Amino acid sequence: MKFVQIIDFETERIDDMRELTEETEQRLAGRSGGPRRRLVLKDRGRPNRYLVMVEFDSHEDAMRNSDDPETTKFAEQMAALCTRPPSFTDCDVQEMTDFA
């Protein structure tokens, strides 16, 4: 079953956050069991608030990814760029529809 983690965070340093994300993605490229898709959303009603949806093939893949020291390092660096601690919501995907 597909699994999605939603990361809710606030930052005044979104460009630094993007750079950190790109560097991490390059380091981890080609690793099996990692994220399949990432969607970044900016809250129109609250400046500097973002939501990131990260899709995995399974909950187990997501947990292995979370246990990876590189992921821990990224999470610590990400939190340092935030104006409040990020929050995480774990979701099993029940249904997905692509509209063409």
URDA-V980493 format. One record per residue. PSI is psi in whole degrees, 0 to 359 (none if undefined). BURIAL is 1 if it has 9 or more other ideal C-beta (glycine too) atoms within 8 Angstrom, else 0. Layout:
# URDA-V980493
PSI:BURIAL
PSI:BURIAL
This chain:
# URDA-V980493
132:0
152:1
139:1
134:1
132:1
125:1
122:1
119:1
163:1
138:1
149:1
4:0
52:0
327:1
320:0
322:1
317:1
318:0
315:0
316:1
315:1
316:0
317:0
317:1
321:0
319:0
326:0
3:1
137:0
356:0
133:0
150:0
4:0
186:1
146:0
328:0
148:0
134:0
124:0
128:0
139:0
129:0
119:1
333:0
343:0
102:0
142:0
9:1
134:1
152:1
134:1
126:1
122:1
121:1
137:1
159:1
332:0
164:1
321:1
317:0
319:1
320:1
322:0
319:1
317:1
328:0
348:0
132:0
328:0
322:1
319:1
316:1
314:0
315:1
320:0
317:0
322:1
312:1
326:1
338:0
354:1
153:1
351:0
158:0
137:0
153:1
152:0
135:0
126:0
131:0
134:0
132:0
122:1
327:0
144:0
131:0
128:0
125:0
123:0
none:0
